[in-house]
Amino acid sequence: AIYNRGARGEDIVYGKVPEHLVEAVSEAREELVAMLAEVDDEIGEMFIEDTEPTVEQLHDAVRRATIARKFTPVLMGSAIKDKGIQALLDAVVRYMPKSTEVQNTMLDIKNNEKEVDVVPYSNQPFVGLAFKLEEGKYGQLTYIRVYQGRLEKGQFAYHVKSGKKVKIARLARMHSNSMEDIDSVGAGEICALFGIDCASGDTFTDGSTQYSMSTMFVPDPVISLSLTPKEKNASNFSKALNRFQKEDPTFRVHIDEESNQTIISGMGELHLDIYVERMRREYNVDCVTGKPQVAFRETASVKATFSYTHKKQTGGAGQFGRVEGYIEPIESGEHADKPQEFVNRVMGGTIPAQYISACQKGFMDGMREGFMVGHPIVGVRMVLEDGAAHSVDSSELAFRLATFYAFSEAFKATKPRILEPIMTVEVSAPIEFQGNVLGTINKRKGIIVDTESQEDYCSVVAEVPLNNMFGYSTELRSGTQGKGEFSMEYKRHAPVYPEVQEELIKEHQKKMAEKK
C-alpha cells in the first residue's frame, strides 16, 4: 500500500495493506490479471497454466498492452488532498511509450500531401506541433511538442500555415505553474514559447522542409447559443472570442446575417457554459446567452427530376440558361465522407464547359440553406444530364441561378426530412438511482444501448436526441441527490419524428413571418 505523508502529500511511504482491505486488494489483483490475459499473450499463457505472474511481468504486460492501445491503466488519487500524484507520474514513465516506439506521420505539402514517417531523432530537420495555447502575463504561451529534430534558443522557425519566419527568443520547460529557461529541446520533448502568433494544431519547421503534422479530427459543432455582452462597449468581448477560437478548434464563432447576433457553437451545453464563465472571470465581460440552437440538417429521401429554364430579358443582353437532370439521396455508407456530390453527365456540349462550374456553384448555393427550417442540406447528389445555352444571353450568372432554382424546386419533391444530432450519453450514478436514471432517459426519447451494474454504481449508455438534452444536468442532479454525472458525445444525425418535423417547420415559418 502507498501512503502519502507530509503537509502536501510529498512523502511516500510503502506499508502493509490495512486488514479490512486485504480481501478487496486480492480480488482487484485477480481481476487485473484476468483483464491483462485477454489483451496480452504472455499473461494469457500464464493465466491458462494457472501460473502467478511476478510484479515485473505485470508491469511489462501493462506497458505492452497500453502501447498497443488495448488497455487503459486507471490510477486513484485526489488532487485536493495531493494524494496519488507520484504514483501517476511513475505510471506515465513506466507504461507510456518513448517517442521512438510510436510511428507518427506527417504530410509533405510539396508532394501533394503525401504521408511521410516522422523520424524521432534530434539529428533530423526540426518539425514541431503547437498543441496548446495559454494566455499568460507575458502574452501568448505556446506549448510545442517536438516530433523531429531539435529546437534551439535564438534559431528561426517557420510557421507552415502562414509561411512566416519567427525567431525563438526564449525557450522554457514548464513545471506545473513554474517554468525553467532552457537552451534547446530534442525530439520527443515538450517546451513553451513566448510571443508566437499561431493557433492550436499549427506546425513549425526549420524551413528546410515543407512538412505538416496531420491535423486532428475536429467534429462539427452540435449546439449554438446567441451571445450578447451586458455592456455595449465591452472591449474585451471580441478579444476573448478570438482567443478561445485559437485555443480550441471545436469552438466556433460567427455573426448571424439576419439578426446580427454573435453566435457561439460547440460540442455541448457545458462546453459553451465554460467559455461564458471564462469570459466573465478572465476578461471581466458579463454576457447574456440566448436559447440554444441545435445544428439540424435537411436531406432528401427520394429521387426527383428537374428541368428548369432561367430566362430574363432586359434592354440589353438578357439571361438564359436551361438545366436538366435529377437529384437523389446519398445512401448512408456510400461516400459517407461527402455531405454533397455534384456529377456532370452533359454530353454533346449542350451546356458549354465554361458554365459547368457555375452550375456546381448554384448547387452549392442551394445546399447552404435548406427550404424547411433554414439549416444546411446534406446527403444529396445532383446529376446534371442536359441543358441549353444561348450564344448571347447565356452567362455564368444565368446558369448559376438556373441550377439554384432547379435544385430548390426538385428538393421540395424529394419528400425532404429534417435530421437532428443524436448524442451518445453515458450516465453514472449510485445503484439505488438506476430506475430514476432510466426514467429520465426514456422521458427524453432516448434509446438504451447498454447498462452495467457494479457493487455501488450503475452505468447507462444511451442514444438521445440533442434537442431533448437541454437542462438534463439539473434534472440528473436533483434525481440522484447530486451524485449522478453524465458525459455526452456526438454520434450521428438521424431523422426526427414526423410530428417534431411539423413543429420545427411551423416554428421556422413563424420566425420568418415576424422578421417580415
C-alpha positions as CSV (number, residue, x, y, z in Angstrom):
1,A,0.0,0.0,0.0
2,I,1.1,3.6,-0.8
3,Y,0.7,6.3,1.9
4,N,1.1,10.0,1.3
5,R,2.5,11.7,4.3
6,G,3.5,15.3,4.9
7,A,1.7,18.6,4.6
8,R,1.2,18.3,0.9
9,G,1.5,14.5,0.5
10,E,5.1,14.9,-0.7
11,D,6.4,12.0,1.4
12,I,5.7,8.5,0.0
13,V,5.6,5.6,2.5
14,Y,5.2,2.0,1.4
15,G,3.4,-0.1,4.1
16,K,1.1,-3.1,4.6
17,V,-2.4,-3.2,3.2
18,P,-4.9,-2.4,6.0
19,E,-6.5,-5.7,7.2
20,H,-10.1,-4.6,6.2
21,L,-8.9,-4.1,2.6
22,V,-6.8,-7.2,2.1
23,E,-9.6,-9.2,0.5
24,A,-10.6,-6.3,-1.8
25,V,-7.0,-5.9,-2.9
26,S,-6.7,-9.6,-3.6
27,E,-9.9,-9.6,-5.8
28,A,-8.7,-6.4,-7.6
29,R,-5.4,-8.1,-8.4
30,E,-7.1,-11.2,-9.8
31,E,-9.3,-9.0,-11.9
32,L,-6.3,-7.1,-13.2
33,V,-4.5,-10.4,-14.2
34,A,-7.7,-11.7,-15.9
35,M,-8.1,-8.4,-17.9
36,L,-4.4,-8.5,-19.0
37,A,-4.8,-12.1,-20.0
38,E,-7.4,-11.0,-22.6
39,V,-5.0,-8.4,-24.2
40,D,-1.5,-9.8,-23.7
41,D,-0.3,-13.2,-25.0
42,E,2.4,-13.7,-22.3
43,I,0.0,-13.2,-19.4
44,G,-2.7,-15.1,-21.2
45,E,-0.5,-18.2,-21.4
46,M,0.4,-17.9,-17.7
47,F,-3.3,-17.5,-16.8
48,I,-4.2,-20.7,-18.7
49,E,-1.3,-22.6,-17.0
50,D,-2.5,-21.1,-13.6
51,T,0.9,-19.5,-13.0
52,E,1.1,-16.4,-10.8
53,P,2.9,-13.6,-12.7
54,T,5.6,-11.5,-10.9
55,V,5.2,-7.8,-10.3
56,E,7.7,-7.0,-13.1
57,Q,5.9,-9.3,-15.6
58,L,2.6,-7.4,-14.8
59,H,4.3,-4.0,-15.3
60,D,5.7,-5.2,-18.7
61,A,2.3,-6.6,-19.8
62,V,0.6,-3.3,-18.9
63,R,3.2,-1.4,-20.9
64,R,2.8,-3.6,-23.9
65,A,-1.0,-3.5,-23.9
66,T,-1.1,0.3,-23.3
67,I,1.3,0.9,-26.2
68,A,-0.9,-1.4,-28.4
69,R,-4.0,0.7,-27.3
70,K,-5.7,-2.5,-25.9
71,F,-5.5,-1.5,-22.3
72,T,-6.0,1.8,-20.3
73,P,-4.5,2.0,-16.9
74,V,-6.6,3.9,-14.3
75,L,-5.0,5.2,-11.1
76,M,-6.7,6.5,-8.0
77,G,-5.8,9.8,-6.4
78,S,-7.0,13.1,-5.0
79,A,-5.9,16.5,-6.4
80,I,-7.4,18.3,-3.4
81,K,-5.5,16.3,-0.9
82,D,-2.4,15.8,-3.0
83,K,-2.6,12.0,-2.9
84,G,-1.5,9.6,-5.7
85,I,0.4,12.2,-7.8
86,Q,3.8,10.4,-7.6
87,A,2.2,7.1,-8.5
88,L,0.6,8.7,-11.5
89,L,3.9,10.2,-12.7
90,D,5.6,6.9,-12.2
91,A,3.0,5.2,-14.3
92,V,3.4,7.7,-17.1
93,V,7.2,6.9,-17.2
94,R,6.7,3.2,-16.8
95,Y,3.8,2.5,-19.2
96,M,3.7,5.2,-21.8
97,P,5.8,4.8,-25.0
98,K,9.0,6.6,-25.8
99,S,8.9,8.8,-28.9
100,T,10.9,6.1,-30.8
101,E,8.2,3.4,-30.0
102,V,5.3,5.2,-31.8
103,Q,5.0,5.6,-35.5
104,N,3.8,9.2,-36.3
105,T,3.2,10.5,-39.8
106,M,3.3,14.0,-41.4
107,L,2.2,15.4,-44.8
108,D,4.7,16.5,-47.4
109,I,3.0,19.7,-48.7
110,K,5.3,19.9,-51.8
111,N,4.4,16.4,-52.8
112,N,0.6,16.6,-52.9
113,E,0.4,16.0,-49.1
114,K,1.9,12.5,-49.3
115,E,2.3,10.8,-46.0
116,V,5.9,10.7,-44.6
117,D,7.0,8.9,-41.5
118,V,8.4,11.0,-38.6
119,V,12.0,10.2,-37.7
120,P,12.0,10.9,-33.9
121,Y,15.7,11.8,-33.7
122,S,17.4,15.1,-32.9
123,N,19.8,15.0,-35.9
124,Q,16.8,15.3,-38.3
125,P,15.2,18.6,-39.7
126,F,13.1,20.2,-37.0
127,V,9.3,19.6,-37.0
128,G,7.1,20.6,-34.1
129,L,3.4,20.9,-33.3
130,A,1.7,23.7,-31.3
131,F,-0.9,21.7,-29.3
132,K,-1.9,24.1,-26.5
133,L,-2.2,27.8,-26.1
134,E,-2.4,29.8,-22.8
135,E,-2.8,33.4,-22.0
136,G,-0.1,34.4,-19.5
137,K,1.3,37.6,-18.1
138,Y,4.0,37.6,-20.9
139,G,1.3,37.3,-23.6
140,Q,0.5,34.1,-25.5
141,L,2.3,31.0,-24.2
142,T,2.5,28.3,-26.9
143,Y,3.2,24.7,-25.9
144,I,5.1,22.8,-28.7
145,R,5.8,19.1,-28.9
146,V,9.0,18.4,-30.9
147,Y,8.4,15.4,-33.1
148,Q,11.6,15.5,-35.1
149,G,14.9,17.4,-34.9
150,R,16.0,19.9,-32.3
151,L,14.7,23.4,-31.5
152,E,17.3,25.8,-30.0
153,K,17.0,29.3,-28.4
154,G,17.9,32.0,-31.0
155,Q,17.1,30.0,-34.1
156,F,14.4,30.8,-36.6
157,A,11.3,28.6,-37.0
158,Y,8.8,28.7,-39.9
159,H,5.1,28.7,-39.4
160,V,3.9,26.3,-42.1
161,K,0.3,27.7,-42.4
162,S,1.3,31.3,-42.8
163,G,4.8,30.9,-44.2
164,K,6.1,33.4,-41.6
165,K,9.6,33.2,-40.1
166,V,9.7,33.7,-36.3
167,K,12.7,33.9,-34.0
168,I,12.8,31.8,-30.9
169,A,13.8,34.4,-28.4
170,R,13.0,32.3,-25.3
171,L,12.5,28.6,-24.6
172,A,11.0,27.3,-21.4
173,R,10.3,23.9,-19.8
174,M,7.1,24.0,-17.8
175,H,6.8,22.6,-14.3
176,S,3.2,23.0,-13.2
177,N,2.9,26.7,-12.6
178,S,6.6,27.5,-12.7
179,M,9.0,27.5,-15.7
180,E,12.6,26.8,-16.3
181,D,14.6,28.6,-19.1
182,I,16.4,26.2,-21.3
183,D,18.7,26.5,-24.4
184,S,17.3,23.6,-26.5
185,V,14.9,20.7,-26.8
186,G,15.1,17.5,-28.7
187,A,12.8,15.0,-30.4
188,G,10.0,13.8,-28.1
189,E,10.3,16.7,-25.7
190,I,7.7,19.5,-24.9
191,C,8.6,23.1,-24.5
192,A,6.9,26.5,-24.3
193,L,7.5,29.6,-26.5
194,F,6.5,33.2,-25.9
195,G,5.0,35.8,-28.3
196,I,4.3,33.3,-31.2
197,D,1.2,34.1,-33.1
198,C,-0.4,30.8,-34.1
199,A,-3.4,28.6,-33.4
200,S,-3.8,25.2,-31.7
201,G,-2.7,22.4,-34.2
202,D,-0.3,24.5,-36.2
203,T,3.1,23.0,-37.4
204,F,6.5,24.7,-37.2
205,T,9.6,23.6,-39.1
206,D,13.2,24.9,-39.6
207,G,12.4,25.9,-43.2
208,S,14.4,23.1,-44.8
209,T,11.3,21.0,-45.3
210,Q,7.6,21.7,-46.1
211,Y,6.1,19.1,-43.8
212,S,2.9,19.5,-41.8
213,M,1.7,17.2,-39.0
214,S,-1.6,15.6,-39.9
215,T,-4.3,17.7,-38.4
216,M,-6.5,16.2,-35.7
217,F,-10.1,15.3,-36.4
218,V,-12.4,18.2,-35.4
219,P,-16.1,17.3,-35.3
220,D,-18.7,19.8,-36.4
221,P,-20.4,21.7,-33.6
222,V,-23.7,20.3,-32.4
223,I,-25.1,23.3,-30.4
224,S,-25.2,27.0,-30.7
225,L,-26.0,29.9,-28.4
226,S,-26.5,33.6,-29.1
227,L,-24.2,35.7,-27.0
228,T,-24.5,39.4,-26.1
229,P,-22.4,41.4,-23.7
230,K,-24.3,43.2,-21.0
231,E,-22.3,46.4,-21.6
232,K,-22.3,47.6,-25.2
233,N,-18.7,48.9,-25.2
234,A,-17.2,45.7,-23.9
235,S,-13.7,46.0,-25.5
236,N,-12.6,42.5,-24.3
237,F,-15.6,40.7,-25.9
238,S,-14.1,40.1,-29.3
239,K,-10.6,39.7,-27.9
240,A,-11.9,36.8,-25.7
241,L,-13.7,35.1,-28.5
242,N,-10.7,35.3,-30.8
243,R,-8.5,33.9,-28.0
244,F,-10.9,30.9,-27.4
245,Q,-11.1,30.1,-31.1
246,K,-7.3,29.9,-31.3
247,E,-7.2,27.6,-28.2
248,D,-10.0,25.3,-29.2
249,P,-10.8,24.3,-32.8
250,T,-14.2,22.8,-31.7
251,F,-15.3,26.3,-30.5
252,R,-16.7,28.4,-33.4
253,V,-18.0,32.0,-33.6
254,H,-19.9,33.7,-36.4
255,I,-22.3,36.6,-36.9
256,D,-25.9,35.8,-37.9
257,E,-26.5,37.7,-41.1
258,E,-30.3,38.2,-40.4
259,S,-30.3,39.0,-36.6
260,N,-26.8,40.4,-36.5
261,Q,-26.2,38.4,-33.3
262,T,-23.0,36.8,-32.2
263,I,-23.5,33.0,-32.3
264,I,-21.1,30.7,-30.5
265,S,-21.1,27.0,-31.3
266,G,-19.5,24.0,-29.6
267,M,-19.8,20.4,-28.5
268,G,-22.4,20.7,-25.8
269,E,-24.2,22.8,-23.2
270,L,-21.4,22.5,-20.7
271,H,-18.7,23.3,-23.3
272,L,-20.3,26.7,-24.1
273,D,-21.1,27.4,-20.4
274,I,-17.4,27.1,-19.5
275,Y,-16.4,29.7,-22.1
276,V,-19.1,32.1,-21.0
277,E,-17.8,31.7,-17.4
278,R,-14.2,32.2,-18.6
279,M,-15.2,35.4,-20.3
280,R,-16.6,36.7,-17.0
281,R,-13.7,35.5,-14.9
282,E,-10.7,36.2,-17.2
283,Y,-11.9,39.2,-19.3
284,N,-14.5,40.8,-17.0
285,V,-17.2,40.6,-19.7
286,D,-20.6,39.6,-18.4
287,C,-22.7,38.1,-21.2
288,V,-26.3,37.1,-21.7
289,T,-26.9,33.9,-23.6
290,G,-30.0,33.2,-25.8
291,K,-31.8,29.9,-26.3
292,P,-29.6,27.1,-27.6
293,Q,-29.8,26.4,-31.3
294,V,-29.4,22.8,-32.4
295,A,-27.5,22.1,-35.6
296,F,-30.3,20.5,-37.6
297,R,-29.7,19.3,-41.1
298,E,-32.1,18.7,-44.1
299,T,-31.8,15.9,-46.6
300,A,-33.7,14.2,-49.4
301,S,-35.4,10.8,-49.1
302,V,-36.4,10.0,-52.7
303,K,-35.1,10.8,-56.2
304,A,-36.6,13.8,-58.1
305,T,-36.0,15.1,-61.6
306,F,-35.7,18.7,-62.7
307,S,-36.0,20.7,-65.9
308,Y,-35.7,24.4,-65.4
309,T,-35.2,27.3,-67.7
310,H,-33.9,30.6,-66.3
311,K,-34.9,33.4,-68.8
312,K,-34.7,37.1,-68.1
313,Q,-34.9,39.8,-70.8
314,T,-33.8,43.4,-70.2
315,G,-32.9,46.3,-72.5
316,G,-29.5,44.8,-73.5
317,A,-28.2,41.2,-73.2
318,G,-30.6,39.1,-71.1
319,Q,-30.1,36.0,-69.1
320,F,-30.7,32.4,-70.4
321,G,-29.8,29.0,-69.0
322,R,-31.5,25.7,-69.1
323,V,-30.6,22.7,-66.9
324,E,-32.0,19.2,-66.8
325,G,-31.2,16.2,-64.5
326,Y,-32.1,14.8,-61.2
327,I,-31.2,14.9,-57.5
328,E,-31.1,11.8,-55.2
329,P,-30.1,11.0,-51.6
330,I,-26.6,9.7,-51.0
331,E,-27.2,6.4,-49.1
332,S,-25.5,6.0,-45.7
333,G,-22.2,4.3,-46.2
334,E,-21.9,5.4,-49.8
335,H,-19.5,8.4,-50.0
336,A,-20.1,8.9,-46.2
337,D,-17.4,11.5,-46.1
338,K,-19.2,13.7,-48.7
339,P,-22.2,15.7,-47.4
340,Q,-23.0,16.5,-51.1
341,E,-21.9,15.5,-54.6
342,F,-22.2,17.1,-58.0
343,V,-22.0,14.9,-61.1
344,N,-21.7,16.2,-64.6
345,R,-23.1,13.9,-67.3
346,V,-23.8,16.5,-70.0
347,M,-23.0,15.1,-73.4
348,G,-22.5,16.9,-76.8
349,G,-21.7,20.3,-75.3
350,T,-25.4,21.3,-74.8
351,I,-24.1,23.3,-71.8
352,P,-20.7,24.8,-72.6
353,A,-17.8,23.5,-70.4
354,Q,-17.1,27.0,-69.0
355,Y,-20.6,27.1,-67.4
356,I,-20.4,23.7,-65.6
357,S,-18.5,25.2,-62.6
358,A,-21.2,27.9,-62.4
359,C,-23.9,25.1,-62.3
360,Q,-21.9,23.5,-59.4
361,K,-21.8,26.8,-57.5
362,G,-25.6,27.1,-57.9
363,F,-26.0,23.6,-56.5
364,M,-23.8,24.6,-53.5
365,D,-25.8,27.8,-53.0
366,G,-28.9,25.7,-52.7
367,M,-27.2,23.3,-50.2
368,R,-26.1,26.2,-47.9
369,E,-29.6,26.9,-46.5
370,G,-32.5,24.4,-46.5
371,F,-36.0,25.2,-47.5
372,M,-37.8,23.8,-44.5
373,V,-36.1,25.2,-41.4
374,G,-33.2,27.1,-42.9
375,H,-30.4,24.7,-41.9
376,P,-27.8,23.3,-44.4
377,I,-28.8,20.4,-46.6
378,V,-26.6,17.3,-46.6
379,G,-26.5,13.8,-48.2
380,V,-27.7,14.9,-51.7
381,R,-26.2,14.1,-55.1
382,M,-27.1,16.3,-58.1
383,V,-26.7,14.8,-61.5
384,L,-26.7,17.3,-64.4
385,E,-27.6,15.5,-67.7
386,D,-28.7,18.1,-70.2
387,G,-29.4,21.7,-70.8
388,A,-29.3,24.5,-73.3
389,A,-27.4,27.8,-73.8
390,H,-27.8,30.9,-75.8
391,S,-24.9,32.4,-77.7
392,V,-25.6,35.9,-76.4
393,D,-27.7,35.7,-73.3
394,S,-26.1,32.8,-71.5
395,S,-23.6,33.6,-68.7
396,E,-22.1,32.1,-65.6
397,L,-24.7,34.0,-63.5
398,A,-27.6,32.7,-65.6
399,F,-26.5,29.1,-65.2
400,R,-25.8,29.5,-61.5
401,L,-29.3,30.9,-60.9
402,A,-30.9,28.3,-63.2
403,T,-29.2,25.5,-61.2
404,F,-30.1,27.1,-57.9
405,Y,-33.8,27.4,-58.8
406,A,-33.9,23.9,-60.3
407,F,-32.4,22.4,-57.2
408,S,-34.9,24.3,-54.9
409,E,-37.9,23.0,-56.9
410,A,-36.6,19.5,-57.2
411,F,-35.6,19.3,-53.5
412,K,-39.2,20.1,-52.4
413,A,-40.3,17.0,-54.4
414,T,-37.9,14.6,-52.7
415,K,-40.0,14.2,-49.5
416,P,-37.3,16.1,-47.6
417,R,-36.6,15.2,-44.0
418,I,-35.0,17.1,-41.1
419,L,-32.1,15.4,-39.4
420,E,-31.1,16.1,-35.7
421,P,-27.9,15.3,-33.9
422,I,-28.0,12.1,-31.9
423,M,-25.7,12.0,-28.9
424,T,-24.1,9.1,-27.1
425,V,-24.9,9.8,-23.5
426,E,-23.2,7.9,-20.7
427,V,-24.7,8.3,-17.2
428,S,-23.2,7.0,-14.0
429,A,-25.0,7.1,-10.6
430,P,-25.3,5.1,-7.4
431,I,-27.1,1.8,-8.0
432,E,-30.2,2.9,-5.9
433,F,-30.9,5.6,-8.5
434,Q,-30.8,3.3,-11.6
435,G,-34.6,3.4,-12.0
436,N,-34.6,7.3,-11.9
437,V,-31.8,7.5,-14.5
438,L,-33.5,5.1,-16.9
439,G,-36.7,7.1,-16.4
440,T,-35.1,10.4,-17.3
441,I,-33.6,8.9,-20.5
442,N,-36.9,7.4,-21.6
443,K,-38.7,10.7,-21.0
444,R,-36.3,12.4,-23.4
445,K,-36.9,9.7,-26.1
446,G,-33.6,8.1,-25.6
447,I,-32.7,4.5,-26.7
448,I,-30.9,2.5,-24.0
449,V,-27.8,0.9,-25.7
450,D,-26.1,-0.7,-22.6
451,T,-26.4,-0.9,-18.8
452,E,-23.8,-2.1,-16.4
453,S,-24.0,-2.5,-12.7
454,Q,-21.2,-2.8,-10.2
455,E,-21.2,-3.0,-6.5
456,D,-22.4,0.5,-5.7
457,Y,-22.6,2.2,-9.1
458,C,-24.5,1.7,-12.3
459,S,-23.5,3.0,-15.8
460,V,-26.1,3.6,-18.5
461,V,-25.2,4.2,-22.2
462,A,-28.0,5.6,-24.4
463,E,-28.5,7.5,-27.7
464,V,-30.6,10.6,-27.1
465,P,-31.5,13.5,-29.5
466,L,-29.5,16.6,-28.5
467,N,-32.7,18.7,-28.8
468,N,-34.1,16.8,-25.8
469,M,-30.9,17.1,-23.6
470,F,-31.2,20.7,-22.6
471,G,-31.5,21.0,-18.8
472,Y,-30.6,17.4,-18.3
473,S,-27.7,18.1,-15.9
474,T,-30.1,19.8,-13.5
475,E,-32.7,17.0,-13.7
476,L,-30.0,14.4,-13.2
477,R,-28.5,16.1,-10.1
478,S,-32.0,16.6,-8.5
479,G,-32.9,13.0,-9.3
480,T,-29.8,11.4,-7.8
481,Q,-29.2,13.8,-4.8
482,G,-26.3,15.4,-6.7
483,K,-24.4,12.1,-7.0
484,G,-25.1,11.4,-10.7
485,E,-23.0,12.6,-13.6
486,F,-23.0,12.2,-17.4
487,S,-20.9,12.7,-20.5
488,M,-22.2,13.4,-24.0
489,E,-20.5,12.8,-27.4
490,Y,-21.8,13.4,-30.9
491,K,-22.7,10.1,-32.7
492,R,-24.6,10.9,-35.9
493,H,-27.5,12.9,-37.5
494,A,-30.8,11.0,-37.7
495,P,-34.3,11.9,-39.0
496,V,-36.7,13.5,-36.5
497,Y,-40.2,12.1,-35.8
498,P,-42.8,13.4,-38.2
499,E,-44.7,15.4,-35.6
500,V,-41.4,17.0,-34.5
501,Q,-40.6,17.9,-38.1
502,E,-44.0,19.6,-38.5
503,E,-43.4,21.6,-35.3
504,L,-40.0,22.7,-36.4
505,I,-41.3,23.9,-39.8
506,K,-44.1,25.8,-38.1
507,E,-41.6,27.5,-35.7
508,H,-39.4,28.5,-38.6
509,Q,-42.3,29.9,-40.6
510,K,-43.5,31.9,-37.6
511,K,-40.0,33.3,-37.1
512,M,-39.7,34.3,-40.7
513,A,-43.1,36.0,-40.7
514,E,-42.1,38.0,-37.6
515,K,-39.0,39.2,-39.4
516,K,-41.0,40.4,-42.3
